[in-house]
Amino acid sequence: MAGIELMDVEKTEKKALIAMSGGVDSSVAAYLMQQEDFRCVGAMMKLIPDEVTEKCIPESSGGRSCCSLEDAEDARSVAFKLGIPFYVFNFTEDFRRDVIDRFVSSYEGGLTPNPCLECNRFLKFGRLYGRAVELGCDTLVTGHYARIEKQGGRYLLKKGADPKKDQSYVLYSMTQEQLEHTRFPLGDRDKDQIRGIALRLGLANAKKPDSQDICFVPDGDYVRFLEAYTGKTYPEGDFISTEGEVLGRHRGAVHYTVGQRRGLRVGFGRPMYVREKNMEDNTVTLSEDGELYGNELLAGDLNWISVEGLSSPMRVSAKIRYRHREEPALISPAGEGRVRVVFDAPQRAITPGQAVVFYDGDVVVGGGRIL
């Protein structure tokens, strides 16, 4: 009988793998799961290959990037204080293939990528989720500001309660299986509450600032990173008008993104903005600001969350960048696994390579890549 009771306890025990970055959010997430009687295991992903750090991250940034030795020590310190085991998993080759190489090929193809989306998709909710399963954890926990709810037979991804911190946009690629086995314990709280909990617990990283830049480009100079990583130099070419008139010379098309005004380094006598790039011709088309606005876009590489798919037009609000305001739009099937998004009002600088995410109130309907 005693053996049966022990087996029952083991079967019903709740075990969670906590994705710990060394920051305050994931640290407090671990504590909150402990308060729900989960047996927690802390885990940090080592992502950036050492040779990439040595070759591509300048000394002027202090060699500082995410998943650094300092971050690992912060995470380990929190795990020790909370009394939970802590591991570092080496996913460097996965990160190189699925994040860095995609980042490079996107820029070289004239797109403007968001590598945080790829990291969430392939690493955090891909490789790390798989490792959680291997360790017998039925729940993966992160410090994202978003919420997951079950309604009927589907799991819904919803905005975080704190509108200033909501991160649902970067989570749109999550599958139903991942949502079922993921917890976002910060989703109902705001940042001030989280820092308050960390201070009350005496966590060493309670006042640690949030990371802002791309983790493997901590100085924000992504062209310097591209050149260091690939060993290439990107050739100069022509700035042209929408009519094809040559306006001046650019430093290499990878230096520019749609909507950019500053840093063109050419005087035009009036404000000019990047409208599009042609990587084959190595030209960058410039226009005045009013010409940057458009009402529609096509998106592919789609993922649906609140619905099985899109078979007929649907009214949504759509967001074309992380810091962009949602705008009313109609989405319709466009064939070949794509959707057409038509906004009620023109949007500025719709940028290929970025994600467009669809909302129904607080609920993420789905999203995809702008083509």
Summary of the structure (lengths in Angstrom):
residues: 371
radius of gyration: 22.6
end to end distance: 62.3
largest distance: 87.4
contacts: 1172
relative contact order: 0.12
helix: 32%
strand: 29%
